């Protein structure tokens, strides 16, 4: 059975849904960043599937730029998490209210 573009669409939808649920339900900052990365990868999979379906490489170039932005986001996000852990000794996002004072 060949894999069609519909399979890629459903897989991308599943990955994106898992990412959204993880972002909304979890309170650990590291898990939230991982779920955001999962959502970006789901979009990348969808773009590559459409690129293959329409035989156009423009979307694959856009995927490359999304990966670069995601890498920069991880670098900045992990730096923020490290600084938050040094300040309050936790990565729970509910504790961030303490940083206001």
FENPE-V692439 format. One record per residue. SS is DSSP state (H for helix, E for strand, L for the rest). NEAR is the number of other C-alpha atoms within 10 Angstrom. D_CENTER is the distance of its C-alpha to the mean C-alpha in whole Angstrom. Layout:
ss near d_center
SS NEAR D_CENTER
SS NEAR D_CENTER
//
This chain:
ss near d_center
L 3 30
L 5 28
L 7 25
L 10 24
H 14 22
H 10 22
H 12 20
H 18 17
H 18 17
H 12 17
H 15 15
H 23 12
H 17 13
H 14 13
H 20 10
H 21 8
H 16 11
H 16 10
H 23 7
H 16 9
H 13 12
H 19 10
H 19 9
H 10 13
H 9 15
L 14 14
L 15 16
E 16 15
H 20 13
H 17 12
H 15 10
H 20 9
H 19 7
H 15 6
H 23 5
H 21 3
H 19 2
H 20 4
H 22 4
H 21 4
H 20 6
H 23 8
H 19 9
H 20 10
H 20 12
H 21 13
H 22 15
H 21 16
H 21 18
H 18 19
H 16 20
H 14 22
H 11 24
H 10 25
L 10 26
L 11 24
L 13 23
H 11 21
H 19 18
H 18 17
H 12 18
H 14 16
H 19 13
H 12 14
H 12 14
H 16 10
H 15 10
H 12 12
H 13 11
H 16 8
H 13 10
H 12 12
H 15 10
H 17 9
H 11 13
H 12 14
H 15 12
H 15 14
H 12 17
H 13 17
H 19 16
H 14 19
H 13 21
H 19 20
H 13 21
H 11 25
H 12 26
H 13 25
L 11 25
L 16 22
L 19 18
E 16 19
H 15 18
H 11 21
H 13 23
H 13 22
H 8 24
H 9 27
H 9 26
H 5 27
L 4 31
//
